[in-house]
Amino acid sequence: MIVSSWICLGLPLAAALAITLAGNRITRRGAGYLATTACAGAFAAAVVTFFLLWDRQPADRSQASTLWSWLTAGDLHFGLRILVDPLSVFMMLVVAGVGSLIVWYSVGYMDGDDEERRYFAYMALFVFSMLLLVQGGNLLILLAGWGLVGLSSYLLIGFWHQRASAIAAAKKAFIMNALGDATMALALFLLIQQTGTLDFEAFSSSTSGVAPQLASNHWAINLIALGLLGGAVAKSAQLPLHTWLPDAMEGPTPVSALIHAATMVTAGVYLIVRTHAIFELAPKVQDLAAGLGAATLVLAGLIALVQTDIKRVIAYSTMSQIGYMFLGVGLGAYANGMFHLMTHAFFKALLFMAAGIVIHALAGEQDIRKMGGLRRLMPWTWAAFLIGGLALVGVPPFAGFFSKDSILAAALHHGWYGDILWFAGLGGAFLTGLYTFRLIFVVFGGEQSDYVREHPPHHHGDRVARWSLFVPVGILAILATIGGWIQFANVWTPVTDWLRPVAEPLAEATGWQEAASSGLAVALGLMGAGLAWSYYGSRHEAIPTWPRLRALLEHKFYFDELYDALFYRPAVVTARLLYALVEGPLVGGTIAGVAGVFRGLGRESSRLQTGLVRVYALAVAASLAALAIVFVAVR
């Protein structure tokens, strides 16, 4: 079991190193196949680990392994340690499984790009980083994976570095995630100061281990929980650290699928579940996590209504769905949040990859206003996109219905605060139906646009490239259709039972709460789809809104402008003042002065170089005379 877990972790890293070291000695397509094979091998190793763990009793499904002592500081010893338990194996399956499909899809999507080798090295590094994050046996190893995921995302978002917008988006993602990394690191420092350990086994329960020691210090446990929440919010693009995620669409479409579906943005959800014992000791912070999720799912749904970039619409839907996950795990419905994480990986990767086929076929065009009538021209892509859309909205029997509605039902079990979040979740369901089917009707419905007629869909590349595009999409379409049947309400609950030894839910919904939530969520989602049909089904007319409201949504509630005014502009003004008052006159002036002195000395000494032998002979004689006088005087 441990060996297969190490293999799962090591294969993507080995592929990244091999591609990097091979350089031009490996073909571009060979690099793609190597990365795909490594990620598929990691998934196979995760499956082996799952079955080995399945054979054990629930109480014995946890095992740690330390490869070597990685860091020592006084009495603290941190090893390169992984933890194999139901939660880590669950994430290994999702990350490696969906990640391998996305990397395989990339073989066709990136076919012909001059930098394919670099791309696939980055992709393999990204998968390794995420696996390190979810397999880490302590918070320090998790933080290392956390940082590597941020680095990998920076490299991939800015992959097309000749585009200024891509570089700006990469820097924005890196800086905003670094802010969350800083709060998380501070939380770990405080955790060490209070408990002397970062091992997950010590925080496995809120009633055992070091938890009672933390519980007696309210200010410390709240600060630790807030620091961890800051890292989770930044990585998962929740309010108020969410603005980097839509800009991350500047990267290649498979990168968007990898970041938004199964890996980076789900890391915050995983962190809360993994450290749930700490959050349970700080219930106000846990409620804050749920509230931020609810606010994000509504805000992102509203912004998605006016987006015109096909990838940005899907990006805002990611923010919204991660908001549902935060709502669930913030209320203690850990298995429900993780179940939605899994189904979301299926249908969100499907939507991005289907959108990538559309973009690929239309010569890179992403503006949905230039699309239309693609259903008849791209029937298989339309079918895949429709399946992903129905799963996203939560229409039965597709995957999203089973996972999202269970989160809403759990909210009803949380008192008045849960009721507020429940209403927010229902509002998000209506918005999801509206923006999802707006996208479907505008892109695939109606008559062909002028752009489509002038640029009929086509696909560059050979048969192998086309197969690598469509086969992974087909597999994800199947998973988005039937993947939710693995768990249904209180009837059969294998996901909850699997995760229960690691994250016991604080409360579970009753039958009537499940039924009420499911019925209302489906009805509201279909109402949103119906409203989208009435405006976009054939006429492609915008839903009427007040001008100020539309401006508010188009400017994304002015968060970017606010941050620009609060942080960027003051930083620029401060930098210019420091340059004018300190760096320019003191640092720069000092350097310039020293350089001027030596330049003058050099200029004056050059005058002595006349080229006349008699002058040089006189100088030698004078020097010898001076030396003789000095030696006589000293004696």
Salt bridges, closest charged atoms under 4 A:
ASP60 OD2 - ARG56 NH1 3.74
ASP85 OD2 - ARG274 NH1 2.69
ASP111 OD1 - ARG29 NH2 2.92
ASP114 OD1 - ARG28 NH1 3.58
GLU115 OE1 - ARG118 NE 3.30
ASP181 OD1 - LYS235 NZ 3.99
GLU201 OE2 - ARG81 NH2 2.84
ASP247 OD2 - LYS172 NZ 2.74
ASP247 OD1 - ARG312 NH2 3.38
GLU250 OE1 - ARG163 NH2 2.81
GLU280 OE2 - HIS276 ND1 3.07
ASP287 OD1 - HIS414 NE2 3.42
GLU365 OE1 - LYS370 NZ 3.66
ASP367 OD2 - ARG369 NH2 2.84
ASP450 OD1 - ARG453 NH2 2.38
ASP462 OD2 - ARG29 NH1 2.88
ASP497 OD1 - ARG500 NH2 3.65
GLU504 OE2 - ARG500 NH1 3.05
GLU508 OE1 - ARG500 NH2 3.61
GLU541 OE1 - ARG539 NH1 3.38
GLU554 OE2 - ARG550 NE 3.13
ASP560 OD1 - LYS172 NZ 2.70
ASP560 OD2 - LYS556 NZ 3.69
ASP564 OD2 - ARG569 NE 2.68
GLU604 OE1 - ARG607 NH1 3.29
